[in-house]
Amino acid sequence: MGRFRGPVLVVFTLLLSCSCVTNSSLYPAGKEFFAIFMQNHSPKDLAQLQLQVTGAKPATTVEVTINKSNFKQEFKVGAGETVIVPLSGIIELHGTGIFTSTVIVRADADVTVLSSTSKPTGAESTLLYPSNQLGVEYVVVTPPWGPSCEYKQFAVVAHNQSTSIDIYLKQDISFQGRDYLKGQKISVVLEPFHTIQIQSQNDLSGTRVLAQNPVSVFSGHTCSQINEACNHIYEQLLPVSKWGNRYFIPAFSRQEKFNVALITASKDFNLDYKLGGDSKSIPLSAGQLHQIEVHNSKPLEIQAKETVQVLLYSNAGVYDGIPFGSFLSQIPEENIFQKSFVIHGQEDFDLNVVFIIIETSEKEGLLLDGKPLESRPQWIEFPTSKYSWAEHSFGGGVSFHSMYHPRVAFGLISAGFTSCTAYGFLAEPATDPHGNIPLTEGRNRDLLACTPSQPPTWYMHKGEIKCKTTVQDVGKGSQLVVQKDVAHLVLEPI
């Protein structure tokens, strides 16, 4: 991921008005989050760790602490603003055991949180889910590919109360001086904010986690690869109660070989899916990891009778002669598509992209930063559905964007690629359901534009809002509210 350079406030202003539609109870904005950082490649290298906290409302107070340490950072974040919080690399978890260095994020209003880890040998990011979205039953997925000296791994994090946890193993492991065989159960009681991490050189996929109280589960690989360079990968898993039935899995146009959809179930049934329009059906057993190769010309559509967990393993490859690494990402289930997203281009990546999944008939209505897409993406249809997918590039380096559709919800995955590494995660839905854009002195001085197609534009100058068509001088400490499909200014006191 690159060189994180201390605390920084990144001001990102949505350039459109939107209504954020939540089609499911799964939504990554919340007031409490728990993060851990699993082992990234060799413990000899100190990782650069960070959180990116994005606000939904003005003047949200956020507190970041690390369990069993004196670390505490408190700050304010506004609507559409992102604060980057660097963390010490010493909190990375090494090996199998129980650890205490859980990162706790609490806010007095909804925020979204992205966690990132970086070493010269690999980097990855994952979108965190708030504690009220998590559950008590999980099925682990650890991509099985990688050098023999690297480890598949997963971690279970207790929240603010102690909890008993049963882990039903799919491989032999050693834990606290005892050997456990495949099929046996590890039972532990985790104290508040403690974490158990399990590592193995064998595939841990299908391991079942049952907890007395809601927990967070992270899964991945210290450095995974099928071809080209290996890269650290990790992802926060969803509990079984949040799995879905219908998924649309895109490919990556610069991937010359293939990506892999990783599918698990919690019960036995026949899985129906379509690969490039060809209908297929396979028996899927509870806890079994099924792999489906996804090629550019054959996107994957899953319509399951029972809920399943689907992750995308992006295989390493070569782009413009430069090898890039792999990443692991959730796939947005159809019921959690949204109308508006925030996009974070990451530092030190040569190429930041998004994968868009949207109804074919509505693709022309997409707005990027309030305007139609300037480039013409190459759209590829899911042959037997109403959806198509495409990718859109934002170039390299840090950037912040919004993507919005006024009529339909769509799915969005953020990804990035650079020499020997990559990242991928679900894009963040815009967290403000009313599209409010705060303008206060010293912030958001860039030129803003609102919808519809030929609206007035305005800007802030010396604490005053100026409108090109109708000049409106506003006293300090006022807020500009952009209402959906309204091309005028509404001033409200803060």
N, C-alpha and C positions, 0 to 999 in steps of 0.2 A: 504494500500500500504506500510505503514511502515515508518520508521524514515528517513526523508530526511536530509542529513547532510551538507548543505551548497553547494556553487558553486563547480562544479567538471567537469573537461574535461575527457570524456571517449573516448579513441582512439579505433575506430573500423575500421579495414581494410578489404575490400572485398577480399577474397582469390580466386577470379575467374575473368575472363574477360567476359563481357556480353554486349549485346545490349538491352537497356530497350525499350520495345515496348509499345507505348501508343495506345491502340485500340479505345479510345474514348476521347472526349474533357475533360472528368472528370479525373483530375490528382492532387494528393494532394501536389505536390511540387509547391512552389511559393515564392513571395517576400514580401507578406503582409498578416498577420493573425490577427484575433481578438478572444480573449478567455475570457470567464467568468466562474465562478464556482458557480453553483447552490447549494442550501442548501443540505448539506450532513447530514442526520439524525438530531440530536438535535443541536440547535444553541449554547447550553451551552459548547460544546466541540470545541476547536479551531482546524480547519483542517490544515493538512500539504499539501501544494499545490506545484506543480512544473510543469515546461515545460521541454521537451526534444527536443532540436533543433539539427537536423542532416544536415550536409552540403553536397552539391553536387559538389562543385568546391573548389580548394585550396583558402585559405585566404579570405573566405567570411566574410564580416563585418555584424554583427547582432546587432540590438538595441532592447531592451525590455523595454517598459515603461508602467506605469499604469496611466490611465486618472485621472486627478484631484489629483495627488500626485507628490511627488518629486522623486519617484522611477525611476531610470534609470540604466540599465546595458548594456554595450557595450562590445562585445568580437569578436574574430576571431574564425571561425570554418572551418576546412579543409574538403576535400572530404572524406566522410565516417566517419567523426568524429561526436560525439554527445556531446553537452554541456548540462548539467542539470542546470536549473535555478530555485532555490527555491523561492517561493513567500510567502508573509505573509498571514496567514489564515484569517485576518480581512477583506479581500476583498470578502469572501464568501457572497453570496446574501441570505438574510433571509426574508421569507414572500413574500407577494404580494406587488408590488410597482415599482417605477422607481429608478434605481441605476446608479452610475457614474463610478464604479471601473472596467472598461473594460481594459484588458491587450492587449497591441498592440505590435506585433512583426513585425519588418521590416528588410529586408536584401537586400544587393546589388547584390545577385545572388540567385538562387533557393535553398530553404531549405524545409525540412518537419518538422512539429511540432506535438508533442504528449503532451496532457495535462492530469494531474493526480491529484486526490484528495484522501486524506487518513485520516481516524479517526479510533480509536480503534474499532468502531462499523461497519466500512465499508469503502471500497475503490473502485475506478473505474478509468478508463482511456478512452480517446477518441482521435482518430486521427483528427486533425483540417484540414479544407479545406481553401485554400487561397481565398482572397477576389474576385479575378477574376473568381472563379469557382461558386460563389454564385448567388442567384437570388431574385425574388420579390414575389414568391408564394410558400407557404409551407402548408403541412397538418401535424398536430401534432399527435404524437403517445406517449401515456403515459401508460405503463403497468398497468393494473387495480388492480393488486394484492398487498396486503400489510396490515400491522396493521392499525386499524381504526384511530390511532393517527398520522399516517404518511401522506404525501402529494404527489399527482401527481403534476407535475410542468413542465412548459416550459418557455423559455426566448427568447426574440427577441432583437438583438443587432444592433444598427445603426453603420454604418461605418463612414467615414470621412466627411460626410455631413448630415445635418438634413433631416429627412424623415417622411412623414405621413404614418401611419400604421393603417389598419383596421383588427380587430380580430373578426371573426365570431364564437361565442361561442357554444360549445356543452354541457355546464353545467352552472348552476347558479354560479356566483361568486360575491364577493365584491371587488371594486377597487376604491381607493381614496374617501372613504366614501359614495360611491353609489353602490346600488345593481343592478346587471345585470342578466337578466334571460336567460335561454337556448334559443338560436336562435337570441338573440340580438347581436349588434355589439359594440365593444369598438373601438373608434377612438382616436388616440393619435399622437402627433408630437414628435418624439425623436430627441434631439439634438445630434450632433456628439459624438460618443463613449458612448452614454447612452443606458441603457438596461431596458426593461420592463419584469418583471418576474411575472407569474401568477401561483398561487397554488390553489389546491382544494382537498378535500378528495374524490371527485367523479372523474370518468374517464374523462379526457380532450381530449381523442383521437378523431380525426375527426375535431377538431378546425382548421379553415382555417385562414391563415395569408396572407394578401395582403399588399405589401409595395410599396411606390412610387419609391424608389431606392433600390438597392440590400442590403440585411441584412443577418445576421447570425442567425440561430435558433437552440437552444439546447432544448432537451426534456429528461424527465426521471422521477425519483421517489426518494423522500428523503430516503426511505428504503423499498424495495420491496421484497416480498416473496410469493411463493405458498406453499412450504413446507420447513422444516429446517429453517436455519438462514436467516433473512432479510439482504439486502445489498443495499447501495446507488448505483443507476444506472443513467447514463446519456450518451447521444450521440449527436453529432452534426448531424442535419438532412440535407438531400439533398433537393434542390428546386425541384419542379415538373418537371422543364425542364431537370433535370439530372436523372430522374427515368429511369428504364429499363424494358425489357420484359421477359428476361429469367434468372432464378435464380436456383441454385442448393444448397439445404440447408442440411448440414450434421447434425449429432447428436453428442453426447459425450459419449464415451464408458463407462465412469465411472458414467454416469447418469442412475440410476436404474429405474427412472420413465419416464420423457419425457421433451423435450424442446418445445418451442412454436414459430412458425413463425407468426409474426404480419404483416398483409398485409392491405394496404390502397390504394384507387384509387381516382383520381380527377374527374372521370366521371363514369356513369353507364355502365356496360357491364357484360357479363358472363365470369368468370375466369375459365380457364382450368388448371388443375394441375394433377400430378401423385404422389401418395403416395405409396411407395414400389411397384411400377409397376402398381397399380390400377388407372385407369383413372377416374377423377371426374370433375364435372363442377358445379359452384355455381353462383348465381346472386350476383354481387358486386355493391353497390351503392356508389356514390361519398361521401367521408368523413366517410364511414363505416369502422370500424376496424373488420377484419376477422381474427380469430385465428385458426391455424392448429397445432395439436400436432405432434411432430416429435419424433419417437422412433428409437432406435438403428437399428432395423431390417427394418425400413421403412423410408429411406431418402426421401426428398421432392424435386420434380422438378416442377417448374412453367414455363409455356409457355403462356404468356398473350397477348391477342389481342391489348390491350392498355397498356401504361406504368403504372407500379405500384411501390409503395414503399414497401420494404421488410426488416424487421429487425428480428434478432434472439434474443429471450428471453431465456437465459440459466437458467433453473430452478435450484434452490439450491438442494443439495444432500449430500451424504456421500461418502468419499473416504478414504480407509484404516481406517475406523472407525472415521474419522474426518469430521464434517459437514462443507461444504463450502457454500458460498453465491451465489446469482444470478448475472448475468450481461446482458447488452443490447449491441448489436453490429449490425452494418450494415452488409448486405450480399453482396459480390461482384457480380455484374451483369456480365454476360458472356462477354459483350463487353469491360469490364475494366480489364479482366484478363491481367497479365503481365508475362514476362519471368524471372524477377529477383526481389527479395525482400530483405529488411533488417528486421531482427527479433530482438526485444528487450525483453529479459527476465527481469522481474521486481523484484526489491528488496523485500525481506521479504515474498516471495511467495514460498510455498513448491513445487509447480509444475507449470512450464511454458510449454505450448504446442502450437503447431500450427495445424490448420485444413487445409488440403490440398485438393483441388478440381482440378483434372487433367484428361486428356484423358486417358482412361484405357490402351491403347496400348503404351503410352509414360511414364508411371509412373516409369519405371526402369531408365529413363534418368535423374531423378532429382539429383542435386548436392547440398550438404550441406557443406558450407565452402570449396567449390572446390572439394569435394570428394563425391562418391556415399553414400547414406544413410547406415550407419553401421548396424543399427537395421532394422528389416524387419517389416514395418508397416502392420497392418491388413487392407487390402484394401476392401472396400465395394462398390459394383457397384450401380449406379443409373440405375435400371433395363432396362429402355427403352431408354437410351441415350448412348453416347460414353464416359461418364465421370464416374470416381470413386472418392471416398474420403477416407482419412485416417487421423489419428492424429499422431504427432511425439512429443515426450517429450524432454525437455532440462533440466530437473531437476529443482532445486530451486535456487533462488538468481539471482543477476544481471548477464546477459550474452548478448553477441552480436554475431549474426550469419548472414550469407547470404544464401539464397536458390535460385537456378537458374536452368533453363532448356534451353539447347542450341537450341531447335527446336520449342517448343510450349509454348504458354502462359497458365497460370493457376491461380486459385484463392487461396488466403491465408488469414486466420483469426488467429490472435494471441490471446491467452487466458492464464489465470493463476488462480490458486486455492490455498487457504490456509484456516486455521480455520476461519469459519464464514464469509468469504469474497471471492471475485473473481474479475476478470477484463476481458474485451474482446473488441477488436477493429480490424478494417481492418489492415492487415500488410502493412508496408510502402513499396511501390515500390522503387527499387534502383534508386536514382535520377540522377546518372551520366550516360548519354546515351552511353558513350564510354568505361565505365569500367576503367577509369584512376585511378591509385593508387599512391598517392604522397608519396615519401619517403624523408624526410628531417631530418637533425640532431636533435636528441632528440625525434623523433617520430617514431612510427611504427617499433620498433626494433625486434618484433617477427619474427620468421621464416615465410617466405611467399612461396607460391607455385602457379604456373600458369598452365593453360591448354596448350596443350592436355594431354593425359594420362600419358606420361613419360617425363615431361619437366625438364629443369634444375630448381633448387631451388636457392634462394638467400636470403641474409640477410644484415642488415646494421650493421656496426661496426665502431665506432669512426668517424662517418660522411661519411663513405664510403660504397658503395654497393658491396658486395662480392657474386659472383656466384659460386656454387659448381663445375659446369662443366667448366666454363670459368670465371676466376677471372677478374672482371672489377672494378677498383678503380675509384670512381667518386668524383669529387670535391664537396665541400659543396655547398648547394643551387641548387642542381639538382633535377630533377623529373624523377621517373621511370614510364613509360607508358606501360601498358600491352595491346597489341592489340589482338583482337579476333582471336583465333586459331593460334597465333604466339608464338613460344616458344623461344623468344630471348628478349633481353633488348633493349629498345629504350630510349635514354637519350635526354631530352629536357631541356633547361634552364628555370628556374622559373622566 
